[in-house]
Amino acid sequence: MTDERVLWITGGGSGMGAASARAAARDGWTVVLSGRRVDRLEAVAADVRSAGGSADVLPLDAADPDAVATARDAVLARHGRLDGLVLAAGLNTPARRWDDQALSDVRAVLDTNLTAVVTVIDAALPALRAAAGVVVVVSSYAGWSFQPGAGVAYSASKTALGSVVRTLNQQEATHGVRATHLCPGDVATDFLDQRPSVPDAAARAVMLQPDDVARTVSFVLGSPAHVRIDELVVSPVSQR
């Protein structure tokens, strides 16, 4: 289809990535879902297809540069183009302070939250240049405002994403590429299970829901090509 718009989503099997995939598909995007849990990716793809949308499943460990390059090639071979990225994979660990963290966990958080994002953007950039594409980097409230409980590695990785987006916008504007540093506050997803003190149902009820973030992602993806949304902070009224 000449009018097909192709959106590649990492972290597409759950939470904000899955919700963004469903919303984008309703808006007419063909969504390519990547992540490490194939069963969850297939479940999201089935939801999209049952609602009349188009979804493709492409399992991926985005921390592996060779795997990312292979996945990029697969997207282009199957669809012929790539118009957007939503980078929603994330990781944290309960032991996240200087007095209890393990360096192996620090590396894993940095690899997932920062290095993998850079790796996917770098691999996709030639195709995004050709399409004047859009990139949504799902960061965190902790990437916008220091949050003491977020942890050493998580805070560092999410703060760095702001610079990733700014450099991308500054250097790739001539190609029409535009990126958004999206900083959600507390969101009621399984990611909360990685906190040292896991929020209960009452606490989750007043948080953002994945669909709230998905609506924001849809707003960015649907903006005209001459509009760049550099940074967005979306938080629940309960955020402190």
C-alpha positions as CSV (number, residue, x, y, z in Angstrom):
1,M,0.0,0.0,0.0
2,T,1.5,3.3,-1.0
3,D,-0.3,5.1,1.9
4,E,0.9,2.7,4.5
5,R,2.6,4.3,7.5
6,V,4.8,1.9,9.5
7,L,5.5,2.4,13.2
8,W,8.1,0.2,15.0
9,I,7.5,-0.1,18.7
10,T,10.0,-1.5,21.2
11,G,8.5,-2.7,24.5
12,G,5.4,-3.4,22.5
13,G,4.2,-6.4,24.5
14,S,3.0,-4.6,27.6
15,G,2.2,-1.4,29.4
16,M,2.6,1.9,27.5
17,G,4.1,0.2,24.4
18,A,1.2,-2.1,24.0
19,A,-1.4,0.7,24.6
20,S,0.5,2.9,22.1
21,A,0.4,0.1,19.5
22,R,-3.4,-0.3,19.9
23,A,-4.0,3.5,19.7
24,A,-1.6,3.9,16.7
25,A,-3.3,1.1,14.8
26,R,-6.7,2.7,15.3
27,D,-5.2,5.8,13.7
28,G,-4.2,3.8,10.7
29,W,-0.6,2.9,11.4
30,T,0.8,-0.5,10.6
31,V,2.5,-1.4,13.9
32,V,5.6,-3.6,14.2
33,L,5.8,-4.9,17.7
34,S,9.2,-5.8,19.2
35,G,10.2,-7.1,22.6
36,R,11.6,-10.2,24.2
37,R,8.3,-11.9,25.3
38,V,6.8,-13.4,22.1
39,D,3.6,-14.5,23.8
40,R,2.8,-10.9,24.9
41,L,3.7,-9.5,21.5
42,E,1.4,-12.0,19.8
43,A,-1.4,-11.1,22.2
44,V,-1.2,-7.4,21.5
45,A,-1.0,-8.1,17.7
46,A,-4.2,-10.2,18.0
47,D,-5.9,-7.3,19.8
48,V,-4.9,-4.9,17.0
49,R,-6.0,-7.3,14.3
50,S,-9.3,-8.1,15.9
51,A,-10.0,-4.3,16.0
52,G,-9.3,-4.1,12.2
53,G,-5.8,-2.9,12.4
54,S,-2.5,-4.2,11.0
55,A,0.2,-5.6,13.2
56,D,3.5,-7.4,12.7
57,V,5.5,-9.2,15.4
58,L,9.2,-9.0,15.4
59,P,10.8,-10.4,18.6
60,L,14.0,-8.5,19.6
61,D,16.5,-7.9,22.3
62,A,17.2,-4.3,21.6
63,A,20.4,-4.3,23.6
64,D,21.9,-6.5,20.9
65,P,23.2,-4.3,18.1
66,D,23.3,-7.1,15.5
67,A,19.8,-8.2,16.4
68,V,18.6,-4.6,16.0
69,A,20.2,-4.3,12.6
70,T,18.6,-7.6,11.5
71,A,15.2,-6.5,12.8
72,R,15.5,-3.2,11.0
73,D,16.2,-5.1,7.8
74,A,13.2,-7.3,8.4
75,V,10.9,-4.2,8.9
76,L,12.1,-2.8,5.6
77,A,11.9,-6.1,3.7
78,R,8.3,-6.7,4.9
79,H,7.0,-3.2,4.6
80,G,9.3,-1.2,2.4
81,R,9.5,1.8,4.7
82,L,9.7,3.0,8.3
83,D,7.9,6.2,9.3
84,G,8.1,6.2,13.1
85,L,9.5,4.8,16.2
86,V,8.1,4.5,19.7
87,L,10.8,3.4,22.1
88,A,8.9,2.1,25.2
89,A,11.1,-0.7,26.6
90,G,12.3,0.0,30.2
91,L,14.0,-1.6,33.1
92,N,14.7,-0.8,36.8
93,T,15.6,-2.9,39.8
94,P,14.5,-2.9,43.4
95,A,18.1,-2.5,44.6
96,R,18.8,0.9,43.1
97,R,20.7,2.9,45.7
98,W,24.4,3.4,46.1
99,D,24.3,1.3,49.3
100,D,22.6,-1.7,47.8
101,Q,22.9,-1.7,44.0
102,A,24.8,-4.3,42.0
103,L,26.9,-3.1,39.1
104,S,25.5,-5.9,36.9
105,D,22.1,-4.4,37.5
106,V,23.3,-0.9,36.8
107,R,24.7,-2.0,33.4
108,A,21.4,-3.8,32.6
109,V,19.3,-0.7,33.3
110,L,21.6,1.5,31.3
111,D,21.7,-1.0,28.4
112,T,17.9,-1.2,28.3
113,N,17.0,2.4,29.0
114,L,19.7,4.2,27.1
115,T,22.0,2.2,25.0
116,A,19.2,0.2,23.3
117,V,17.3,3.4,22.5
118,V,20.4,4.9,20.8
119,T,21.0,1.6,19.0
120,V,17.5,1.4,17.5
121,I,17.5,5.0,16.5
122,D,20.9,4.7,14.9
123,A,19.8,1.6,12.9
124,A,16.5,3.2,11.8
125,L,17.8,6.6,11.0
126,P,18.4,6.2,7.2
127,A,14.8,5.0,6.8
128,L,13.5,7.7,9.0
129,R,15.4,10.3,7.0
130,A,13.8,9.0,3.8
131,A,10.3,9.2,5.4
132,A,10.8,12.5,7.4
133,G,9.9,10.2,10.3
134,V,8.9,10.8,13.9
135,V,10.4,9.3,17.1
136,V,8.8,9.1,20.5
137,V,11.2,8.2,23.2
138,V,9.2,7.1,26.3
139,S,11.4,8.4,29.1
140,S,10.1,9.2,32.6
141,Y,9.2,12.0,35.0
142,A,12.6,11.1,36.5
143,G,14.1,12.2,33.2
144,W,12.6,15.6,33.5
145,S,12.7,16.3,37.3
146,F,15.0,14.5,39.8
147,Q,13.1,11.8,41.7
148,P,15.1,10.5,44.8
149,G,13.4,7.1,44.7
150,A,14.0,6.4,41.0
151,G,17.5,5.1,41.6
152,V,21.0,5.7,40.4
153,A,21.0,3.9,37.1
154,Y,17.4,4.7,36.2
155,S,17.7,8.4,36.9
156,A,21.0,8.6,34.9
157,S,19.6,6.7,32.0
158,K,16.3,8.6,31.7
159,T,18.0,12.0,32.1
160,A,20.4,11.1,29.3
161,L,17.5,10.5,27.0
162,G,16.7,14.2,27.0
163,S,20.1,14.8,25.4
164,V,19.6,12.0,23.0
165,V,16.4,13.6,21.7
166,R,17.8,17.1,21.6
167,T,20.8,16.0,19.6
168,L,18.6,14.1,17.2
169,N,16.4,17.1,16.7
170,Q,19.3,19.5,16.2
171,Q,21.2,17.4,13.8
172,E,18.4,15.7,11.8
173,A,16.0,18.6,11.3
174,T,17.3,19.1,7.7
175,H,15.9,15.6,6.9
176,G,12.5,16.3,8.5
177,V,13.2,13.9,11.4
178,R,11.6,15.0,14.7
179,A,11.7,13.5,18.1
180,T,9.9,13.9,21.4
181,H,11.2,13.3,24.9
182,L,8.0,12.0,26.6
183,C,8.2,12.0,30.4
184,P,5.2,10.3,32.0
185,G,4.7,10.4,35.8
186,D,3.5,7.4,37.7
187,V,1.8,4.9,35.4
188,A,-0.1,1.9,36.6
189,T,1.7,-0.9,34.8
190,D,3.6,-4.1,35.8
191,F,6.7,-1.9,35.9
192,L,5.7,-0.8,39.4
193,D,6.5,-4.3,40.6
194,Q,10.2,-3.4,40.3
195,R,9.9,-0.8,43.0
196,P,11.4,-1.5,46.5
197,S,7.9,-0.9,47.9
198,V,5.3,-2.0,45.4
199,P,2.3,0.3,45.2
200,D,-1.1,-1.2,46.2
201,A,-4.3,-1.1,44.2
202,A,-5.4,2.2,45.8
203,A,-2.2,3.9,44.9
204,R,-2.4,2.6,41.3
205,A,-6.0,3.8,40.9
206,V,-4.9,7.5,41.0
207,M,-1.9,7.0,38.7
208,L,-1.9,7.5,34.9
209,Q,-3.1,4.5,33.0
210,P,-1.4,3.1,29.9
211,D,-4.1,4.5,27.7
212,D,-3.5,8.0,29.0
213,V,0.1,7.8,27.7
214,A,-1.1,6.2,24.5
215,R,-3.3,9.2,23.8
216,T,-0.3,11.4,24.2
217,V,1.8,9.3,21.9
218,S,-1.0,9.5,19.3
219,F,-1.0,13.3,19.6
220,V,2.7,13.4,18.8
221,L,2.4,10.8,15.9
222,G,-0.5,12.7,14.5
223,S,1.0,16.1,14.5
224,P,1.8,17.7,11.1
225,A,5.2,17.1,9.6
226,H,6.3,20.7,10.2
227,V,5.5,20.4,13.9
228,R,8.1,19.2,16.4
229,I,7.2,18.4,20.0
230,D,10.5,18.5,21.7
231,E,9.4,17.4,25.2
232,L,6.1,16.5,26.9
233,V,5.6,15.9,30.6
234,V,2.3,14.0,31.5
235,S,1.6,13.3,35.1
236,P,-1.3,12.3,37.3
237,V,-2.8,15.0,39.6
238,S,-1.5,12.8,42.5
239,Q,2.1,13.1,41.4
240,R,4.5,14.4,44.1
